[in-house]
Amino acid sequence: MKELSLNILVIDEDPARAALLEGALVEAGYTHVVTLQTTSNLHQRIVAIEPDVVIIDLQNPDRDTLENMFQVTRSVKKPIAMFVDQSDGDTIRRAVEAGVSAYVVDGLKKDRVRPVVEVAVTRFESFSKLVQERDDARNALADRKRTDRAKGLLMQHRGISEEEAYSLMRKAAMQQSRKIADIADSIITAFELDSQLIGGRKHG
Amino acid sequence: MAERTISIIRAGFMALTDCAPIVVARELEFDRRFGIHIEPVRLPSWAAIRDHLAFEKLECAHMLGGLSLAMHLGLGGMRTEMTVPLMLGRGGNAITLSSSVYDEALALMAGRPVFNRAESAAMLKPVVAARKLKGERPLRLAMVHAFSSHNYELRAWLAHGGIDPDHDVELSVVPPPRMVEALRNGLIDGYCVGEPWSQVAVEEGLGRIMATKADLYPNSPEKVLALRRPWAIGHADMVSALVEAFSAAMSWAAQTENRTELAYMLSRPAYLNVDHDVILHGLMCAPRLVPGDMRQPIDDYLSFGGTGCGYPAPGTALWLLAQMRRWGQAGAGHEAEVAGVFDPSYIERNVNFSGERKFQFGRRAKQPPFDGVAFDDKDIEAYWRQFAIAKGA
């Protein structure tokens, strides 16, 4: 059970995802997990924690700061490098896809690191799936609003019923193999341009 | 009519004025003219740009010249073979000092400042000495990346003023869009960064510009168009189209009459999200150096045109390698490997290319650089070993 004594530092600006990852690591038996949400005082914290592995969100703006701290200034006792074992291309590729970057203390065996990276990748993947589902739900609502607006414009300007307006849009969507919401966008834009042109003429 | 297929090319960039070639190529549709569609992708760190490019989440990127070479040599990340077919502009960097540290320096100089910007690090020497004597914390200065030209410029400027950047001050890395905030919060005393982030600090009255890239190494490399070599080899037509589109965008950006429009374009939230007027100072090569003072014209402060501006001369890559050697970032003997990364063959096939636009860096310098050590791309070891302050071995 030597592997599980690794000091793991998780840096993530998203508290929900950080909690998810920390929970999963602890569940997998890693007892020394520290999570940081902000990166202020990063330097002192890292010196105090002496991490063997650092897991950080790929998009975190402080990664350049962190890498410089690890690689160039050697201000931490043990040098840390990005987990870039060339033979482990697939793990790294999956990590990048999932938005995870991992830094590992010099000399730590690949076999000890991979399970930690795997846990992180899995959690990041399931978290982004959750976010995707939430966004999809929001988009669906937004689509509905746009469709209603386009329907309203057609009804008002063409003097047709709601059903007729919707069937016109559905037909157009089918013929052009586009989403109804996209057709709605085109209709809204067309009416906006129209009213701008008419408005422009009035003022000009 | 059959629909033409347009290839989508994702282009990573950082929120900096010199990402203009990417923004202009897209916004003014220079990309379409050459049959491609450029999709700008803003990223928050150079590490993210490097990783996205290395793992094929981007086809090309606005990148620090030194970082493209570091990727090629496998320094600090996955080893990735690289090709640089175009330089994306020149200049744009400046060294800013907080107003309070400047006052501290001025007091120690008995109120007599050093006016020559290339020599102005001499003002910091008494500060460094006084702080050591009093047991106070050393000066904290920041740049944007270990392999950035900003790192090399800041280090050369300090060393020229007799300050050892590795022992006399604390150097750290802060991403460009966070520089001003770090200065405001007193986390750092000064920095070297690209536009518009120098002007933002001066306009806020937080600091003053001590020296600019134009005062130090005016023709040295800045951002490059970075590509994975295997992708470049497999997509020669697209590389040519990219070079054409970005060259056209740079020519447009270099026209005086287009600067205001360019400043507005860059100021949008999706790009820099900074006031257009502040961006314009840099684009006009007339930055404000001191809060409240008149703006000052500085030739070549930031440019997208002029002789050989886009030309990726292999000697330019060697200059960067020489800086990496001087500061102990790379081993010896990588000359041939590095020179091959900067590949002018694409721009030489460019429709508007003519021989006079070739730029031979390091051989035809009209005047010696500010530090007095002439660069020789035939012997970079001899070049950097002439410096009294260096870290390489």
Contacts between the chains, C-beta under 8 A, distances in Angstrom:
chain1	res1	chain2	res2	distance
A	58	B	48	6.0
A	58	B	51	6.4
A	59	B	43	7.3
A	59	B	44	5.9
A	59	B	45	7.9
A	59	B	48	5.9
A	60	B	44	7.4
A	60	B	45	7.3
A	61	B	44	3.9
A	61	B	45	5.4
A	61	B	175	5.0
A	61	B	177	7.5
A	61	B	178	6.5
A	62	B	45	7.5
A	62	B	175	7.4
A	63	B	45	4.6
A	63	B	47	4.1
A	63	B	48	6.6
A	64	B	45	4.7
A	64	B	46	5.3
A	64	B	47	5.4
A	64	B	144	7.0
A	64	B	145	5.3
A	64	B	173	5.0
A	64	B	174	7.9
A	64	B	175	5.6
A	65	B	172	6.7
A	65	B	173	4.8
A	65	B	174	6.2
A	65	B	175	7.3
A	67	B	47	5.7
A	67	B	76	6.2
A	67	B	146	7.3
A	67	B	173	7.6
A	68	B	145	7.3
A	68	B	146	5.1
A	68	B	172	6.7
A	68	B	173	3.8
A	69	B	172	7.6
A	69	B	173	7.7
A	71	B	76	5.4
A	71	B	146	6.8
A	72	B	146	4.7
A	72	B	329	7.4
A	73	B	171	7.3
A	73	B	172	7.6
A	81	B	76	7.6
A	82	B	76	7.0
A	82	B	77	5.7
A	82	B	78	7.6
A	84	B	77	6.1
A	84	B	78	4.4
A	84	B	79	7.9
A	86	B	78	7.1
A	86	B	79	6.9
A	92	B	55	7.3
A	92	B	78	6.8
A	93	B	55	5.6
A	96	B	51	5.6
A	96	B	52	7.4
A	96	B	54	8.0
A	96	B	55	4.2
A	96	B	57	6.8
A	97	B	55	7.6
A	97	B	57	7.9
A	101	B	47	7.4
A	101	B	51	6.7
